[in-house]
Amino acid sequence: MKSRIETILRAAVTRACEQGRLPHVVNPDIAVEEPKAAAHGDYATNLALTLASVQKMAPRDIARIIIDHIQDDDNLIAGTDIAGPGFINLVIQPAAWLPLLKQVHAAGAAYGACDIGRGQRVQVEFVSANPTGPLHVGHGRGAAVGDSVANILAFCGYDVQKEYYINDSGRQIRTLGLSVYLRYRQYFDETVDFPQDCYQGQYIADMAADIKQEMGDALLAQEHDRAVDLCARRAAKLILNGIRDDLVDFGVTFDQWFSEQRLYDENRVDAALQNLQQRGIVYAKDGALWFGTQQFGDEKDRVVVRGNGQTTYFASDIAYHLEKYSRGFNWVIDVWGADHHGYIPRMRAAIEAGGQRREQFDVILVQLVNLLRGGQPVAMSTRAGEFVTLHDVVKEVGADAARFLFLSRHYESPLDFDIEVAKQKNNDNPVYYVQYVHARIASIGRKAANMGIDAAANDDTLQRLRDDRDIQLIKMLARYPETVQLSGRALAPHRITFYLMDLAAAFHSYYNQQRVLGDDYQLSAARLYLVQAVRRVIHNGLTLLGVEAPERM
């Protein structure tokens, strides 16, 4: 509907220019919005104000000229008025909303989809937790955000690939191996100094016990570094398998799992640094190699190879991101924890040095999750291993509740996640509040079938939807496509969550005031058609968030 109003207004401006009522010919950008106050109509535009400087006229005079030149051949507009300094308010004919229901039903699972992506290849890399321990709730929020962003972009016409980057090389993997090996030795009653920077969780001791059961004391005869390496590889594989399983239980799968070690095995890190050094972007100083990130806007240059010859994390990240673009991705999106904020400028510098444009790289920073139980904080310490895992949370509250709550606020804002609220089967639980609408409408459909009532699809029957409450609910459905598009453009899945909450509230209010199935067959058929459209939109929105739409609750 909004696009049709924009077309009518643009044609009115063109007509006014052609007839000389507006002295300067323009092809303006037109913004049509829904007023906050219902008394101001269905739509409003500041078009007259934006044209004032070009036309050298008072905005209210321009607004009157535009209204005078509106041609509404489809009889969409019931009335117009001019408000304030020159805003144009428009009221839409109630009957003009009815065809939207047919659009919802005809499009089905594709209702709300668009093609703003035009097949552009996009990679969304998210979670990418080091395989040194199980996923915690913070990883869960990042997983929900990354997966939903990918779903929404695909729905908006992008060719999307989801990727997990496995940090299976370097110091953290050796620390993992050392942690397991030391616990293994303790099982043989050895007095072992266990450093504070080793991983402390019970899962380390459990893996060490498994190795002892399988291999006995064979590792004790191995050279220290060899034993540590064996423990590291075995532990990382076990942890990564657990991460995969936890993510599948959370409804997240990846198109690609990319190993950091692969970059070294294929000599990509050295090749990338040599190329940049030949171009003068990487240079030697004080026995180390430095990346000249400052020339690309970073606050200072960064070390990529230390004096001892060891590469930094930044070096492998440079090679990894250049490898992404070599696969043909036009746009790369990384989902990181908020503590990586300072890493963005150097990563962006590396990408620009590799020949990509700034707009081809985006980073989503996900803020912390404050885990609560009945309003009381749950203590977490990842270093001490005293944290609640994503597996624990999903097992207790379910994947649907966890995902919906993780997406219930903008990812740039900290999130309070109350486990007890997530378990509730009432309207205090946001996901229950929305899912119940879908289940309720499915129940109405079953009841209608028993009553012999079929949903209306003909114009005469739909004309029975004259009540303002009917129209207001249809208008809510009309907002969904724009919500999806805005969510895709802004990489903001919480917009879908907010919309679904608003639609659920609108349906609950409607259902409490309107009788859907009654003695009037035609009216019942029309309202059944309406609420089934609501059900479809709820289903589509929940699908983008990776949340189930249940038939019964």
N, C-alpha and C positions, 0 to 999 in steps of 0.2 A: 504493500500500500504506500509506504513512504516513497519508494522510487517513482511510483505513478504520480504522486503529488509533486515531486521534484520535476518531473517531465512537464507537467501542466504549468508550473511556475516558470520554468525556463522558456516554454513556448510563449507565455504571456509577456515576458521581458522582450523576447525577439519581436513579437508583434508590436509592442509599444515603441521599440526602436525603429521598426520599419515605417510606422505611421508618424514618426517624428515627435511622439509624446515624450519619449526619452531621447534627448538630443545626441547622446554618444552611444554608438553601437558597442555592445558588450556581450560576452558569453560567460556569465558569472558562474563561480562555484556556488552551489546552493546547499545550505545546511537546513534540514528540516528535523525538528526535534519534538518530542512529546512534552507538553508543558507540565510542570509539577502540579499545578492547580487544575482540576478537571473543568472548572468554570471557564478556563481559557481555550477550551476546545480540544480536539484530538491531536492537532499538530500546530506548531508555530515556527516561523522563520524570521531571521533578522536580515533577510535579503535586502530590504529597503535601506537599512542602515549601512550595509556594506557597499551599496551603490552610490551613497550620498556624495562621497568625495569626487567620484568620476563624473556624475551627472550634474554636480553643482546645484543641487536642489535639496530641499528639506526632506528628511526621511519619510515623514507622514504623507507628504505630497507624492513621493515615489510609490509608497505603499498603495495609495488610492489609485494611481495610474495602473499599477500591476493588477490590482483586483478588477479594475474596469476592463482589462484585456484578457482575463481568464476565459478560456473556452473549455467547458466541461461536458464534452460530448457523451461521456459515459455516466453522467449524473452522479458523480462521486461526492461532490461537495454540497452540503446542506446549507452552509452559511459561512460568512467571513466577517472579521472585524479588525480594526486597527487598534493596537494597545500601546500605551506608553509613548516612547519617542518615535515609534514606527514599526513595531512588531506586527506581523500579519498572523492572525489566528484563524484556523480553519476547522470547521466541524464537518465530519464525514457522515453521509447518509447511513443510517443503521443497516439498511439492506445491502449496502456496498461491501460490508464485511463478510457476508455469508459465503461468497465464492471461495474464501480462504479455506473453509472446511474441506471443500473438494480438493484443493491443492494439497492439504495435509494428507488426506487419504490416498490421493493418487501418487504422491511422492513416497509415502511409506517410510521406510528406513532412511531414505535419502532426503527427507524433508529437513531443511536447514542447511544442506550442503551448498557449496559455492565453488567457483573456479578461480579464485583470486591467485592461487598458486601457479596455475597454468602449467602443471607438470614439472615445475622447478624441483631439482633434486636437493633434498635436505637431509642432513644427518643430525639426529639428536642423540648425544652421548650423555648417559646419566647413570647414577649410582656409582659405578667404577670404584667401589670400596676396595682397599687393599685386602688381599686374601690372607689376612693375619688374624681374623676373628669374625664371629658372626655379625650379621647386620643388626644395628640398633634402630630405635624409632626415628632418629634423625635421617638415617638412610631410607627409612620407609617413606618419610615425607618427600624426599628427593625422588624416590621411585614413583610415587603417585603423581608428582608434578611432571616429571619427564615423560612418563607413559601417556598422561593425558594431553600434554602439549603435542606429542607425536600424533595421537589420535585426532586431535582437533585440526592440526595442519593437514593431515591426510584427507579429512572431511572437507577441507577448504581447497582441495585440488593440488596439493603438493605431493611429490613422490618422496615418501619419507622412509628412512631406514633408522632403526633403533640400534644403538651400539653400547656395549660394555667394554671398557678399557681395563684390562687386567694388569695391575702393577705387580708383576711376578719377577721383577729383577731388582737388585740393589740392596741397600742396607736393611730395609724393613723385613725383607724375606730372610736375610741372614739372621736377623734378630729373632725371627720366628723360629728358625731352625735351632738356634742356640737355646731358646727357651724350652723347646720340646726335649732337646738332648740333655739339658741339665736336669729336667724333671725325670727323664728316663734313668739317668745315673742315680738319682735319689732313691729310685725303687730298688736299687741294689745296696742300700744302706750306706752309700757314700756320703761323706760330708761335703756338700757342694755349696759354694757361694752363689746365690741367685741374685744377680744385679737388679736394681730397681728399674732400669730401662728395659728389662725383659718383659714379656707379656705374662700377666699375673693370673689370668682367669682360670677357672676350673677346667675349661675346655682344653687347655694346654696339658694339664695333668692327665686328662682322659685320653688324649692322643698318645701321650708317652706310654700310658698303660697298655694301649692297643699294640704299640710297637713292641713292647716287652713280651706281650702274650704271643705275638706272631714270630718274633725274631730271637726271643730269649736274650742271652747276653752277648750276641754276636756283634753288636755295635761297639761294645767296650774294647774290642780288639782292633777297631778301625782307627786310623789316624784322625785326630780331632776335627780338622777342617772337613775331611771326607764324611765323617759321621754327622756333623752339623748340616752339611749340604744334603745328605740323604734325608735327614729329619725335615729340613726346610721344604724339599720338593714334595715329600709325602704329606706333610701338614698342609701346605698350600693347596694341594689337589683336593684333600678332604674338605678343607674349609670352603673352597670354591664350589665343590659339589653341593655343600650345604647351602651356600648362598643361592645357587641356581634353584634348588628345591624351595627355599623360602620365598624367592621371587615368583616362582610358578604358583605357589599357594596364595600369593598376594595378587595374582592376576597379571604378572608382568613377564613377558618373554622378549628376547632380543633377536634381531636379525643377524647380528654379528657379535662374537666375543673376540676381541683383539688383544693379543698378548704383547706386553712391552718387550719381553725377551725376544720376540720375533724381530723387532726393530734392530736389535744387536746381531741376531743370527743372520739377517739379510744385509748387514752393514749399512743400514739406513741412517743411523746416527752419525757415523763418521762421514758418510757421503754428504749429508746435509750441512755439517759444519765445514767441510772442505769447500763446498760450493759457496757458502757465505764468506769464508775466509778469502777465497779468490776474488770476491766482489768487494772486499774491504769492510764488510759489516762485522765479521768476527776478526779479532786482532789479538796479538800476544802482548802481555804486560805482566811484569812481576812473576814470571814463570808459569802463568796460567793463560788460558784463552778466555777472552771476554766477548760478549755480544753487545754491539753498540745500540742498545735499545733506546738510549737517550735521544738519538736523532729521530726516533719515531714517537716521541712523546712521553717515554717513561722517565721517572725521576733520576735514574742513574743507570749506568751500564751494568750488565750482569755476567757473572762467571758461568761458563758452560763446561770448561775442563779445568779441574783444580791442578795445583802444582804437582800433586802426586800422580797425575795422569788419569784420575777418576773423573768420569763425567757427572754432571749434576742432574737433578730431576728435570731441570729446565731444558737441558740438551735433548733428552729423549722426548720431552713434550714438543719441542720444535719439530723433530723428525716425525713424530706421530701426526701432528696437525698438517704438516706439509703432505704427508702420505694421504690424509683424508681428501684433500683437494685433488690429488693425483688420481683418485677414484672417480672424479667427475662431479663431486658435490658442489653446488652453487652457493650453498648456505650451510654453515656449521653452527650448531647450537650446543653448548656445554652446560650441564646442570651441576653446579658446585655448591659446597657448603659456604655459608656467609663468611667464614674465617679465611676464605681464599680471595677476598676482595682485592687485596694488594697485588695479587698475581695477574689480574686482568691486563694492566697496561703492558707488561712484558710479553704476555702471550699475544696480545693484539699487535705488538711491535714485530714479533716473529712472523706473524701471518702477513703483515704488510711487507716485510722484507722478502717473503716468499712470493710476492707478486699479486696478492689478493687485495681486494678493497675492504675498507673498514666495515662496511655494511654486510659483508659476507660472513661475519663472525659475531655471535652474540653469546653472552653468558647469563644464565639465570642463577642468581644467588638465593639459596634457600636458607631461611633463618631457623634458629633452634626450635626444638619441641620441648616444652616443659611438661613432663609426664606427671599427671596427678591421679590420685585415687580417692574419690569422695571429697575432692577439693584440697587434699593434702599432697604436698610434693612427694614424689618417689625419688629417693636419692640414687644418683647414677655416677659412677666413676669408671670410665673406659679403661684407664691404665690399671686400676686395681681389679678390673674384671667384674665389678659390681654394677652391671647395667642390665636393663630389661631389653631383651632382644626383640626384633621385629617378629620372629617366630612366636615368642611368648604372647605378644600383643594380639597377633592375628588369631592364635589359638583361643584366646580368651574372649575377644570381641567380634571376631570375624573380619574377613578381608573387606567386605562392603563398608562396614562402619568405619574401619580404619582409613580406607581410601577417602571416603566422603569427608570425614573430619579433617584429614590432612589437607584437603582442598577447600575447607570452609573459610579460609582467610587467604589474603594475598601472601604469596611465599616470601615477600620481603618483610612481613610482620612476624614476630615470634608467635608461636601457637601454644595455647594451653590445651593439652589432650587429656581429658579425664576418662579413665578406663571405665568407671562406674556409669557415667553418662552414656558412653558408647554401648554399654550392655543393655540399657533400658529399652523396653518395648512400649514406648509411649512417645508423645509428641515433643518431649524434652530432648529426644535424640533426633538430630536433624535428618539422618539417613532414613530412620524409621518413618519420620514425618512425610518424606517424599515417596519412599517405596510403598507406603500404605495407600497413597493415592492410586498408584498403578494397580495394586491388588484390589482395592475397592471398586475400581472401574471394571476390572476383569470380573468381579463378582456381579456387578450390575449387568454385564453382558450375559453371564450365565442365567441370571434371573429373567432377563428379557427373552432369551431363547425359550425358557420354560413357559413364558407368557405368550409366546408366538409373536413377539414384537421384533421386527427387523429395523436396523438403522436406516434412516432416510438418506437417499442420495439424489432425490429430485427437487427441483426448484420450488415447486408448489408447497411441498411439505416443509422445506427449510424456511419458507417465509413465515412459518409459525414462531420462529425464534425472534420475537419482537421485544421481549422484555429486556430492559436495560442490563440486567444481570447476565443474560445470555450474550449480549453484545460485548460486554466488558470481558467476559471469559474468552471470546473469540479474539478480541484485541490483544489479550495476553499471548495467544498463540502466534499472532502476527509479529511479535517482537523476537521470536526465537531465531530466525535466520540472521537478523542483524546482530544478535547477541553472539552467535557462533562466529560471525565474521570479525567482530570486534575482539573476541577472545583469541582468534587466530592471529590477527594483526599485532595484538599487544602481548602475545604469549602468556595469556592470563586465564588459566582454566577455572579460577575461582568465579569468573563471570558466569560460567555455566552453572556452578553450584548456587550462586545467588539467585539466578533466574529460576532454577528449579524450586528453590525455597519459596519464591514469590508466586510461582504458578501453583504450587501445592497449597499455599495459603488461599489463593484465589479459588481453587477448587473446593477446599474445605468450606469456605464461606458460601460458595454457590450451592453446594450439596445440602448445607444446613438450612438454606432459604428456599430452594427450588426442589420440586418433586420431579425427579427424572422420569420414572415410570409410573404412570397413573392411568386413569380411566380414558383419557383422551388419547386414542391410538396415534394420531398424526403428530401431536405435540410430543408424545413419548418417543416416537421414532426419530423426530428431529433432535431432541435432547440427547438421545442415545448416540446419535451421529456426532454430536458436539463433544460429549464426554469421551467417546472413543478417540476423537482427535487429540484430546488432552492426554489420554493414555499413550498415544503414539509419540507425542512430543516428550513426555516424561521418559519413555523408553529410549528415545534417541539421545536425550541429554545424559541419562545415566550411562549409556553405552560409551559415550565419549569420555566419561570419567572412569570407566572400567568398573562400574558398579552394576550388579544384577537388578533386573526389573521383575520382581516376583509376581506370579499369578495369584498366589494365596499367602496370607500371613496370619 
